[in-house]
Amino acid sequence: MRERRHRLPLPLGDEVPFSKGLMARALVVTGLDPERAYLIARRADRDLAERGAMSLDLDRLGELAAELVGEEEAARTVRRLRRIDALQRLDEPLLLLVGGATGTGKSTIATEAAHRLGITRVTSTDFIRQTMRTFFSKEFMPSVHYSSFEGQLALTRAEEEESGDAAILGFLDQTRNVLVGVDAALERAATERWSTVLEGVHLVPGMVGANYRGAFVVQCVVAIEDENLHRSHFWVRDHATEGLRPLEKYLDSLPQIRQIQDYLVERARRYDVPVIYNDSLDEAIGDVLDLVLRRADQLVGVT
């Protein structure tokens, strides 16, 4: 079965009757948190009642939003709403690739972005790596049997001494293997027209495919500049998962994790892949959504 993208006009009261719920949902896609989105939608509903009107335009919505979230945030929201309309007019499925080192929040950002964009297919390169582990023994393909920041443990002594840093060499060896599965998954999604969000440390700029026939691809790398903030993410995750993942393992490996992050950021800059700094989760999610919507706007403009 093929999924096609159907245009869903913004619920401003013209093509689609105004609805507080639908408007709040559209506003959430722009990156606003649900509470502020509903406040704006409720204010717009009250404005329509006061004017005895059945519809409003985006300029009027921006004026109302400015009363609640300020002019700068309102302008950004309206700009993103216009781009949402461009996104809905695209027939091609979206392949959103969210890379980043361990503990940067890429999984949370990818999942939330998928939810706001209405994409139901979300997976990770680590899931693909785990699947490969069941088919390839440790003796045959050792690299997939370790965490990304432990890839050096899969190297032979000769490989370690070959060139470069062992941590990066091990990570790249694992990445090359995992990307075989990643490429197959993305090719299938493009062929079957499945909009998909894929996240993972193995989405190395310049190594993962950027063009898949019949789909439009948006790629970014999530990073955390402050090392203490990065470290705190592991404490938060440990609490949220009730110790499912060994905290000390990640804290002890933070130097290697940060080294891989530096490598990913350097590759991103080399291949013009946007870097999203996750200093604030809400802002990072908004930046990813803005990246998708801006790309859609450019494609519609070309066509």
Protein Blocks (a to p, Z undefined) as FASTA:
>chain_A
ZZdddddddfehpmpccdfklmmmmmmmnopafklmmmmmmmmmmmmmmnopabdcfklm
mmmmmmmnojklmmmmmmmmmmmmmmmmpmbdcddddeddehilmmmmmmmmmmmnopab
dcdfklmmmmmmmmpcfklmmmlmpcfklmmmmpcfklmmmnocfklmmmmmmmmmmmmm
mmmmmmmmmmnopacddedjklcghkaccbdghiacdddddddfblmlmmmmmmmmmmmn
nomaafklmmmmmmmmmmmmmmmmmmmmmnopacdddfbfklmmmmmmmmmmmmmmmmmm
mZZ
